[in-house]
Amino acid sequence: MANHLARRCGQPNGAMLESDMKKLQAKTLTDADVIKVIARVGGSLFAIQDAFAPIPHQVVLAKLRSMLKRKLLTGCDCGCRGDFSVRTP
């Protein structure tokens, strides 16, 4: 996952520079990437954030909140439960 994002940040060798990490925004992560991770690791907030390492946790949480607002996911982003699932149409 990090190599894919590194290529988006312009690093051809797959290495992400610290300056690139500071530029990351929630829009850098695609909805499809998040859905794939949830399918693979489950809906735990901490498992999702670990799967996107070394992406900062705040960026991952911002993306999850964005997807909740757009009703692509269900769950709780306040930290009480910390579980997410993909909403089925």
C-alpha positions as CSV (number, residue, x, y, z in Angstrom):
1,M,0.0,0.0,0.0
2,A,2.8,2.5,0.9
3,N,4.6,1.8,-2.4
4,H,1.4,2.6,-4.3
5,L,1.1,5.9,-2.5
6,A,4.8,6.6,-2.9
7,R,4.4,6.4,-6.7
8,R,1.5,8.9,-6.4
9,C,3.8,11.3,-4.5
10,G,6.3,11.1,-7.3
11,Q,8.9,8.7,-5.7
12,P,9.7,6.1,-8.4
13,N,11.6,3.8,-6.2
14,G,8.7,3.3,-3.8
15,A,10.3,5.1,-0.9
16,M,8.2,7.8,0.8
17,L,10.1,10.7,2.1
18,E,9.2,12.4,5.4
19,S,8.2,15.5,3.5
20,D,5.8,13.4,1.4
21,M,4.2,12.0,4.6
22,K,3.5,15.6,5.7
23,K,1.7,16.3,2.4
24,L,-0.6,13.4,2.5
25,Q,-4.3,14.1,2.7
26,A,-7.4,12.0,3.0
27,K,-8.0,12.3,-0.7
28,T,-4.7,10.6,-1.3
29,L,-6.3,7.3,-0.2
30,T,-8.8,6.0,-2.6
31,D,-12.2,4.6,-1.5
32,A,-11.3,1.3,-3.2
33,D,-8.1,1.0,-1.2
34,V,-10.0,1.6,2.1
35,I,-12.7,-1.0,1.1
36,K,-10.1,-3.6,0.2
37,V,-8.3,-3.1,3.6
38,I,-11.6,-3.4,5.5
39,A,-12.3,-6.6,3.6
40,R,-8.9,-8.0,4.4
41,V,-8.3,-7.0,8.0
42,G,-11.8,-6.5,9.3
43,G,-13.5,-3.3,10.6
44,S,-11.3,-2.5,13.6
45,L,-10.1,1.1,13.5
46,F,-6.7,0.1,14.8
47,A,-6.3,-2.8,12.3
48,I,-7.2,-0.4,9.4
49,Q,-4.8,2.2,10.6
50,D,-2.0,-0.4,11.0
51,A,-2.7,-1.7,7.5
52,F,-2.1,1.8,6.1
53,A,1.2,2.3,8.0
54,P,3.3,4.5,7.7
55,I,0.4,6.8,6.7
56,P,-0.4,9.0,9.7
57,H,-3.4,7.8,11.7
58,Q,-5.1,11.2,11.4
59,V,-5.1,10.9,7.6
60,V,-6.7,7.4,7.7
61,L,-9.3,8.6,10.2
62,A,-10.1,11.6,8.1
63,K,-10.7,9.3,5.1
64,L,-12.9,7.0,7.2
65,R,-14.9,10.0,8.4
66,S,-15.3,11.2,4.8
67,M,-16.6,7.8,3.7
68,L,-19.0,7.7,6.7
69,K,-20.4,11.1,5.7
70,R,-20.9,9.9,2.1
71,K,-22.6,6.8,3.5
72,L,-20.1,4.4,1.9
73,L,-19.3,2.9,5.3
74,T,-21.2,2.3,8.5
75,G,-19.6,2.5,12.0
76,C,-18.4,4.8,14.6
77,D,-15.5,7.2,14.2
78,C,-15.5,8.6,17.8
79,G,-13.4,5.8,19.2
80,C,-16.0,4.2,21.4
81,R,-16.4,1.1,19.2
82,G,-14.0,1.7,16.5
83,D,-15.6,-0.6,14.0
84,F,-16.4,0.0,10.4
85,S,-18.1,-2.0,7.7
86,V,-18.9,-1.4,4.0
87,R,-22.5,-0.4,3.5
88,T,-24.3,-2.6,1.0
89,P,-26.7,-0.9,-1.4
